[in-house]
């Protein structure tokens, strides 16, 4: 098992999931390029209710316009169905605020996980060796949902161009008790936007597998936060060790 991407770095999957599946042959590429391109899935059963939770009108004008475009003209929308975990809500919420420490906790239990960088002021980033980089920050933190905005660029393969992307992530959650270990129910909807040329390139390369891969990526986002929260709840004696900040690099 591995957590190969961080939760919002999963945009690499959501727009161009080359990292998750084998590269097509040149013959496959030519066949797909010649075919009529269907649209990415842009609606889900929950996407409309998720979009209504985004506080668009309260955002600064420049950011408001970006968020509106992602919600109103998405290249791809995906949903991870609700799942339940047994965890301490206080720890779960703390990890939503500190995804860099969630990544460290995964590493400390022996699971491979790409590092996340805390940029300060609620901003975090993820990058890879191919030139992909995603930066995200919260738009809203309410009692029922956490909402993030992300933007950056992804490179689906070494020989492919980088693709600018934007996304809005709506993670809904409910708690039965805020102090004791109890059931937490959460689900996520992700709206991704890339210009039409980039979206068409992605579909030409990866075809119908794009939608399913995007859903799997959203499911991994829930696992990233949920499973480590549950593990910490079951091993309370390891909490300080698992959630401690990274040690400074030796000079």
N, C-alpha and C positions, 0 to 999 in steps of 0.2 A: 504494500500500500504506500502511496505517496501523495502529498499535496503539492502538485507540480506548479501550481500558480496561486497567487494570492487572490482574495475575493474580487477585487475590482480590476486587477490585472487579468482577470478572466475575460475582459473585453477582447483579448487576443483570440479567444475561442469564439466569442459571440459574433464578431465581424468576419474574421478570417481564420477558421479553425485548422490551419495547416499544422499547427503544433500538435494536434491531437490525432491526425490521421495521416496515412502515407501520402506522399506527393504523387499526383497522377503522372502517367507517362505522357510523352509528347502527343502520342496518338489520341489518348483520352482527352487531352487538352483541346486538340483540334476539333474533336467530335463535339465537345461541350460548347466550344466557342461558336461552332456553326449552328448549333441548335437554338431554337427560340428560348429566351431566358424567362422562366417564371419568376414571380415576385417572391421575396422572402416573406415569411409569415409575419404579418404586421398587427394581428389582433389575437388576443387570447381571451379566455372566459373571464379573467380577472383584471385585464389591463385597464379597462375604463375606470373601475373603482380605485385601482392603484393610482392612476393619473390624477384623480380628484383629490388625493391626499397631498400632492405636491403644492407647496405654498407659492405659486407662481407670482401672484400679484404683490407679494411682499418683498420680492427680490429686487436688487438694484437693476436699473434698466438694461445695461449691457448683458448681465447674466440672465435676466428674465427672457430676453430675446433668444439666447442660446437654448435655454431650457424649453421654451415653447416649441422651438424647431424640433428638438429631440422628441418631445411628446406628440407633436402634431404630424411630423413627417418622418417617423422612424424608418430606418432601413430594415430593422429586425426587432421584434418584441418576443421575449421568451418568459416562461414562468416555471418555477419549481414548486410543485405541490406542497401543501402544508405537511410538516412532520412534527412529532413531539419528542422532546428530550426531558430527562430528569436532571436538573441543574439548579444552582443558586442564581436567581435572577440578578443579584448584585454583581456577581462575577461575569455573567453573560453580558450585561450592559457595559461593564468595564472593558471587556474585550472588544465590543463594538467601537468603543472610544479609542482603543489602543490595538489596532490590527497588527502593528509591528511586534507587539508582545505576544499576540496569538501565534504569529509565525514562529517566534522563538520558542514558545511552549511546545509546538509541534516538533520542532527540532530536538528539544530536550527529552521528549519521549521516544526519540529514535525514528521519527518520520521525516523523510525528505521534504523540505518546504522552501520555496524561494523567499529570500529576505524582503522585508518591507522597510522603507525609510520614513522616519518621522521628520517632516519638514517644518514642523512648528505651526502654531495657530490652527490646529485641526487638520492640516494638510498632510497627506501621505503619498508615497509614490512607489512604483515598482518598475523595474527595467530588466531587460535581458541583453545578452551578448550580441544579438542580431540588430539592435537599434530600436527595439520597442521600448516605449516609456509611457506610463499612465500616471496621472496625478489626480487625486480626488479629495473632496472635502464634504462635510455634511451641509445639507440645505435645511434639514429639520430633524429634531429629536423629540418626538412626542411620546405619550404613554402607550400608543398603539403601533407606532411605526418609526423607523429610522430611514431617512432619505438622503442619498448622496448624489453629487454631480461629479462626473469624471470626464477628463479629456486628455488627449495625447496622440500618440501615433503607434501603430503596430506594423511590424514587418513579418509577414507570414512565412517567409523563407529567405535564405541567404541571397538568392538571385532575384528576389522580387522587390518592388519598390515599397517604401513605407506608406501607410495609409492613415490619414488623419481621422480620428474617431471622437465622438462625444457620447456620453451615456447618462441616463438617470436610473438609479437603482432604488427601488422601494421595498424595504424589508419590513414586513408586518409581523408583530409578535403579540402574544397575550400571556399573562402571568396569573396563576392562581394565588400566589403568595409572594411577597417581595423580600422575605427574610429567610425562609427555610428552603431546603432542597425540595423542589416541587416540579410539576409539569410545566414546561414552556412549549408553546405551540408557535411555530414561525413558518413563513413562506415568503417568496421573493418574486418580484417582477422586474425585468430589466428592459429598458428601452435604449436601443443603440442607433446612432445616426452616422452614416458615412455618405459622401457624395455619390451620385448614381454610378459614376465610372468605377469607383472603388467597390461598390456593392456588386456591380455586374462582374467585375474581375473575380471577386470571391466566389460568386455562384458558378462562374465558368470553371473555376478550379475544383470546387468541392461539391457542387450540385446539391441534390436533395439531402445529403448528410448534414448540411449546415444547420438546419432547424434542430435536429436531434442532438447534435453536438452542442449547440447553444443551450438546450435544456439541461444536458448533463453538466455543463459548466455552472449553470445557475444552481443545480442541486449540490455541486461541490462547494458553492458559496455557503449554503446552509450547513454543510458538514464542517467547513472550516471554522465557523463560529460555534456551532452546536455541539459537535462531538468533543472538542477540547474542553468546552464548558462542562459537559457531563463528566468527562474524565477527572477534571479538577474537583468536582463535587464528590466523586467517589474516592478521591485520594487527597483529602483535606490536609494531611500532614505534608504534602508536597507543594502546597499552594505557593508559598514564598519562593521556593526553588524554581518552580515553573514560570512564575510571573516576574521574576527579578529582571531588571534591565540588563542589557548586554554589557559584558565587561569591556572597559576601554582597551583598544588595541595597543599592544606593546610597541614602544618607539623603536 
